Amino acid sequence: MMFQSEENIIQDFIDGKEYAFKEIYERNVSTLRYFGNKYLPDERLIEDILQDTFVSLWENRKRFCNELTIKSFLYTSVKNRCLNTLRHEKIKQRYAEEFVEEPQESFLEKVIETELFEMLHYIFEELPPACKEVYQLSLEGKKHEEIASLLNISINTVKKYKNNANHYMRKRVKDFRLFLLLLKAWDSSNNV
């Protein structure tokens, strides 16, 4: 192929000619690799970043008018992609450290909270429909008078349903205490 002037290569690149893209790639890839290594020491990540950068350059080729705008785009893209990769790696590392270093108490608290939530949900579902409805409205912050008016029942009936629901739930929660004792015993035996 005959020698092409710089302006012709840029114009041919903008027009989508692959030889011009290859020429721009060859001129810049080594220096961009060196530049990227200043941010990231990982060769594999740098190669991925360079590939993404040159794909983006090709996809956006109509935006460029000269070599300076192309070089500016390439350097800025590599820098930003390196910084984004570093941020992502730091977040992954921080998450992994938190996950690995999670104290045993935190793990147990999460287990207990999850089990308690599930148990309360099942106990609530066991309530008779009228008690459940009154209790749900009460949990939503409604006063006895509002509940009575909404359900067209007396205030005493509202109080009775709430009292029955509370009594039933307290009785059923006692079963959870046994679970907690077993969990604590298991934890103690594993920490010996």
N, C-alpha and C positions, 0 to 999 in steps of 0.2 A: 504494500500500500504506500502511496506517495505521502510525503510529509504534509501534514495538515497544519494550518495556522491555528493559533490558540483560539481565535474568534470562531473559526470554522468548527473546531472540536466542541466548543461550548454550544454553538448553535445546533450542531448535529446531535449532541446529547439532549438538548431541550426538545428536539424533533423526534427523539426516541430511537436513535441509531445506537445499536449495541456496541459497536467498536468504540464509539466515543465514551460510553459509560465505562467500558473496560479500561480505556486509557486513563480516565479520571480515577478509577479504582487503583490501578497500578501506581499512579503518581502519589497517591495519598495513603494507602493502606499501611505501609511500614511506619510512617511518622505517626499515624493515628494509633497504631498498636503501642508504640513507645509512649505516646501521650497518655493512653488509657492505663498503661502499667504504672503511671505515676499515682493513679487513684486506687487501682485494684491490682494486687499481685497475682491474681488467678488468671493464668493464660486462657483457660477454657471459657471463663466468663467474658474476658476481653474479646475473644473470637466471636462469641454470641452477640456481644454489643456491636462489634464492627459489622457483622452480617445484618443486624437489625438497622443499623445506621445507613448502610448502603442501600438496603431495600427501601428505606424511607426516602433517601435521596432520589432514587429512581422514580418512586411514586409521586414525588413532589417536583420533578424536574422542570415543569412549566413555570415555577416560581422564580427561577434563577436567571440572571442576565449576564453574569460574568464569573470568572474564576474566584474572585474575592468573596462573592456571596455564597458560592459553593463551599469554599474552605471554612468560612464563618459557620455555615450550617453544620458541616462535618465536625468541627471542633466543639461547637456548642452541644451537638447531639451526643457525642461521645462523653463529654463531661457530665451532662445531665443523666445519661443512662448509667454511667458509673456511680454517680451519687445516689441515684434511685436504687441501684443494686446494693450499695453499701447500707442504705437505710433499711432495705428489706432484709438483708442479712443480719443487721443489728436487732431488728424486731424479732426475727426467727430465733436468734441466739438468746435474747432476753426472755422470750416465751419459753424456750427450752429450759433455761436456768430456773425460771419460776416453777415450771412443771416438775423438774427433777428435784428441786430443793423445797418442795412443798412440805411444810411441817406435818407430822402425823396428826396433830390436833386439827389442823385445817381439813385434812382428808376426812377425819371422823365427823367434824362438824358438817361437812357437805353430805356425808352418808346419812347422818341423823336428820338433817333438814329435809333431805329428799324422802326418807322413809316416813317422817312425820307428816309431810305434805300428802304423800300417797295415802297414808292411813286415815288422815282427817277427811280426805276426799271420799274414801270408801265408807267411812262412818257416816258422813253427811248423806251419802246416797242411800244408806240403810234407813234413814228416818222416814216415818210415814209422810206421804205427800203434803198434808196440811201443815205439819210441823216444819217440814223442809221449806215450804213456801214462806212461812212466817219468819223462820230463822234467816233465810236469804234476804228478805226485805230488811230485817234488823241489821244484818251485816252491811247492807248498803247505806246504813245510817238513818233509816226511817224510824220515827218515834212510834210508840204504841198506838197513839191516836190515828196516825197516818195509815198504819198497817190495818187497823180495824176498819177504817173507812174504805181503803182499797179493796179489802177482801170481804167487806160487808159482814163482819163478825164483831162481837163485843170486845172491849178492851181486856176484860177478864179472860176471854178465850185466847187472845194474843199472848197474855202473860202465861197462861197455862201451857200453850204450845211451846213457848220459849223455854219455860221451866222444864218441861218434859224432854226437850231436845238437849238442853244443858246436862240434865241428869244422865241421859242415855250416853251422851258423848264422854262425860267424865268417867262413867263406868267402863266404856270401851277403851279409853286412853290408858287405863291401868294395865291393859295388855301390852302397851308400848313400853312400859317401865321394865317388863321382863326382857324385852328385846334390847333395851339399853344396858341392862345388867349383863346380858350375854355378850354384847358387843364390847363392853368394858373389860370383861374377863378375857375375851379373845385378844384384845389389844394388849393387855398386860402380859399374857403368855407369849405373844410375839415380840415383845420388847425386852424379854429377859435375856 
